[in-house]
Amino acid sequence: MPHNLDLHQLASNIKLWGRELGFQQLGITDINLQDAEIKLQQWLAKGYQGSMEWLAAHGNKRSRPAELLPGTVRVISVRMDYLPGDTQQIKILKDPTKAYISRYTLGRDYHKLIRKRLSLLAQKIDDALPEDYPFKGQNRAFVDSAPVMERPLAEKAGLGWTGKHTLIINSEAGSWFFLGEIYTFVPLPVDEPQQPNQCGDCTACLKVCPTDAFPHPYELDARRCISYLTIENKGAIPEEFREPIGNRIFGCDDCQAICPWNKYAQFTGETDFLPRHGLADSDLVDLFNWTEDEFLARTEGSAIRRVGYEGWLRNIAVGLGNAPSDAKIINSLQQKRHTATPLVQEHIDWALAQQAMPKRRRKRKIKHSE
């Protein structure tokens, strides 16, 4: 260890640089994830990951940072708030003709922005190290781009606690934020104490879930989660979940929206996270009528691209099936069916059958308080 390197001062500088780069919080932790590794193995054994095989891949590299990047001794964890200004979230959810899109994806894809900021922070750290420092220049930034247990690391770093909905909650900022990490070889002092769990007896997030995706508090069955069903799932959406999905065509925010701690959430100052192309308040039928070229043009630089045009139509078809019967909707479904893939056709046929039953009792579970 070079004798002239003040690790405490470097840690303070890193936090200052992080704030200057737009991160709302930064914490430093060690790499011991033994408890998280056991929980992950138990979760995988239950099959809750669904088709996300990558969660079981890479051996123990996900829970053992030094196996993913040999030489790692600390992890710098950051959060960046993403909640845009008032997007009339509850109003959109309660209007079955509108398309609800998860708030994190209304703007540009966060991966590039946060990775660039983290890379700049890693460079600042390297510049502060002596020229002969071991591993100089090898710190590595991650943003949901490698087998990294970002939420357990964020919790250990003091960014918040794991809520009953399995997301990180911060007592001063709620949960509307992205996470990112830098794996470093510098033995920086770790941050203590961690934020204590303050969920108490509250079960609002568990009760509000439209598809009952939480078998127990702090445990998510991804196979029932709307975010999984509309994004990660590449096949048909099981029929039992189609009506509960309602008008949520890309992701779901219900468990966050109802969390009492989000009264402390701050609106983002990042213009890249602000809604584009009217996606915060669009009619389902208008989005369904997009051609593939329009889809590609209007989702350029957006995380929505992940689902592809086929998945986009599949999801919206479900939303249209849950909308009130309307001749315009029926016509759009019928027109699109002629050129749709078999997967989309299956969901269009379901939607048309739903549209033919105008007096059916709806099962959508909008439980948010007014």
N, C-alpha and C positions, 0 to 999 in steps of 0.2 A: 504493500500500500504506500503510495507516495506520501511523504510526511507533510507536505505542504497543502494537502487537500482537506479543506474544512467541510466535512459532510453535512453538518447541520446548516451551515450557511448555504451550501449548494441546494439542499432541500428547500430552504426558504426562497431561494432564487427561482427554483423550478416552479414553485407555486405562484410567484409573481409573474413569471413568464407565461404560465398557463392562463392567468387572468387576462393578461395583455393580448393573448391569442384568442380570447373569446370563450374560454371555458369558465363555467360558473363555479366549479369546484374541482379540486385535485387532491388526491390522497395517495399515500405510499404504504404498501403492505409487503409482507414476506410472501413466500411461495408455498406455504403449507396449506394444501387444500384437501387434507385427508378426510375430514368429515364430509365435505362436498363430494368427494369421489365416491364414498360409500352410498350417499343419497342418490347420486347419478346412476350407479350400478343397480340399485334397488328399483329406481324409476324405469330404467331400460328393461329390467327383468319383467316388468308388468306390461311391456309393449306399448307404453303410453306415447312413444315417439312416432307411432304410425309408420308412414313410408319414409321418414327422415333418417335413412340408414346412416347418413354421415355423422349422426350423434353418437353412434356406437363404433365408428371407425377410429383409426389412429391410435389404438391401444390406450395407454394411459397418458398420452401427450396432452389431452384436454385438461386433466386434473393435476398434471405435474409439469409446470412451466419449463423446468430445466431439461426435460426430455424433448420438448418442442424446440427450444432454443438453448442448447447447451451453454452453460456459463451464467444463465439467468439467476439472480439472487433476490431481486426486488421487482415488483410490478407497480408502475405509476398508473393509477386509475383516474379517469376524468369523466365529468358529466357536462353535457351541453343541453340547455333547455330548448325545446322545439315547439311548444304550443303556440300556434298563431293566435291573433286577436280573436274576438268573438266571431266564431263561425256558426253560431246558432245550432249547436250540436243536437240539442234535444228536439228543437223544431224540425230539423231534417229527419231525425229518427222517427218522429211521429207522423211524418207525411209519407205515406207509402208510395207516392208517385216520384219521390226524390231518391237520389242515389247517395247512400252514406258511404264515405270513404274514410278510412282511419286517418286521424289527424296528422300522424307522422309522415304521411306520404302525399300530402297535398302540394308540397313544394318540390324542390329538387332533391335528388337522392342524397341522403346525408353521408354516405360512405366516403365520397371523394372529398367533401368539404372537411370532415373531421380528420380523415387520414392526412390531408395536406397540413392541417394545423398541428397534428401530432408529429408529423415529420419535421416541421419547423422547430417544434419543442425539442425533439430528439437531437437536432443539429445544434441547438443552443447548449444542450447538456454536453455534447461532444466538444464544443468549442471551449467549454469551461474546464475540461479535463487537461491535465498535463500531457505533453506530446508523447511521453513514454508510458502512458497509462495503459494497462492491459485491456484488450477488447475495445479500445477507442474506435468509435465509428461503427460499432456493431449493435447498438441499441435498435430495437425494432418496434414499429408501431402496428397496432392491430385495431380494426374496426369491423367486428362481426365478419372477419375474413379468414379465420383460421380456427383450429380447435382450441378455443380459449373460453374458460368459464368466467365470463365477464361479470355476471351478477354476484357470485360468491366473492370474487376479487374486489368488486366495488363495496360490498358489505364489510369485508375485512379492512378495506382502506378508509372506512369511516364515511362513505358517501350516503349511507342510509341503512335501512334494514329490509329484509325480505318480507314482503307483505303476504297475507293469506292468498292473494292472487298470484304469488310467486314473482312479482315484479319488485324492484327496489323503490322504497318510499323514503323520502327525506323530510324531516320534520319542518323544514323551512321552505321546501320547494315542491312538495308533492312527488309525483312520479312521471310527469311529462318531460322526460329528458332521455337523450342518447348517452351511451357509454362508449368509452374507448380506452385503450391501454398502450403503455410502452413497457416492453420487457427490457430490463436494464441489468448490466453487470456490476453496477456501482452499489455497494452495500449502504444505501442511504438509511437514515433512521426512519423507522416505521411510525405511522400515525396511530395514536391511541388517545382516548378510548374510542371504541366504536359506538355508533348510535344504538341505543337499546330498542328492542321491538316495542312499538307503541300501538299495535293494532287492538290490544285489549280484547273485549268481548264482541267487538264489531264483526259482523258477518255480511255486511252489505254487498261486498264484491262477489261473494259466493252465491248469494240469493238472486242477484240481478242477472247472472249469466243466462242468456236465452237458451243455451243448449246443455245446461248442467254439466259443464266441463270440469268441475272441481269435485272429485270423489271425496276429498278431505281438505281441510285447510292446509295451505302450503303445498298442495299437490294438484298438478294440472294433467288431465288426460287430453293430450293434444289432439287425439282423434276426434274429440267432440268440440274442439275449440274453433270458433268461426274464422279466426285468423289462419289457422291451419287449413281448414276446409276450403277457404277461398284463395289461398296463396300457395302454400306448400303442397297441398293435395293436387295431383295432376290428373286424377281420374274423375269419375262421376261423384257428385255430392250425394251421399246417402239420402234417400227420400225422407227419413225420419227427421232430418235436420233442415230441410228446405223451407218449411213454413216458419220455424223459429228464427231462421236467418233473416227473415223480413226483407228489408231493403239495404242490408249491409253487403256491398258488392266487392269490397276489398278490405279485409281486416275487420276488427271490432275494438271499440274502446270502452265498452260498457263497464267493465270492472274498474277501470281508472276513473271514468267520469263520475261514478257514484262515490268514490273514496273521499271521506271527509278531509283527508290531509291535502287534497288538491285545491282546497280553498286558498292554500298558500302558494300555489303555482304561479309563476310569473310568465307573462307573454314573452316570446322570443324576440330578440333584437336582430336576428339573422334574416336578412331579406330573402335568402335562398330557401328558407323554410316556409315562406308565405305562400298561400294558395295560388295556383296558376290555372289558366284556361277555365275558370269558373267551376272547378271541381268541388268546391266547398258547398255549392248549391246548384246542382244540375238535375234535370229530369232524367229518369231511368231510360225512357224511350229515346231521348235525344242521344244519349251515350250508346245505346244499343244500335242506333242507326249509323254510327261511325263506320266508315270503310276501314280496311286494315291500314291503308296509307294514312288515314286521319288518326287512327289509334297510335301509329308509330310516330307521327309528327307531334301529336299533343301530349305524348308521354315521354318524349325525348328528355333524357336526364332525370327521369323519375323512377322511383322504386316500383311503380306500377308495371313497368316493362317486364318485371320478373314473371308475371302471370301469363304473358303472351296474349295475342289476340283471341285465341281459342278459349283460354281461361276467362278472359274478359267477357266474352259473349256468354259463356256458361254461367258465370256469376250473375250477370244482368238478367239473363232469362229467368233465373230463380226469383230475382227481385220483381220482375214483371208479372210472374205468376202470383206473387203475393199482393200485387197492386189491385185496386178496385177494377172491376170489369170495364173495359173501354174499347170501343171499336178501333181507335188509333193503335192501341197496344196490340190487339189481336192481328191487325193488318201488318204491323211491323214484324211480329213473330212469324207470321205466315210467309212474308216476303223473304226474311232472312233464312228461313228453313231450307229454301231451294239450293242455297250455296253453302250451307253450314256443314261442318264435319259431323260424323256420327255422334260424337260426344255432345256437341252443342245441340244437335237435333233431339237427342234424348231429353235434354232440359227444356227445349222449346215445346216439345210435346207435352211435357208435364205442365208447363206454364199455360199452354192452351187449354188443357183440361181444367186447370184451376180457374182460368178466365171464364170457362163455361159454367161455373158454379158461383154466381154472384152473391148468393145468400149463404154461402158456407160460413161456418163459424171459424174465425181466424184464431190461430194459436200463437201469434207473435207476442213476445213477452217484454214489452217496454215497461220496465219497473222503476225507471228513474223518478225521483221526486220532481215536482214542478219547479 
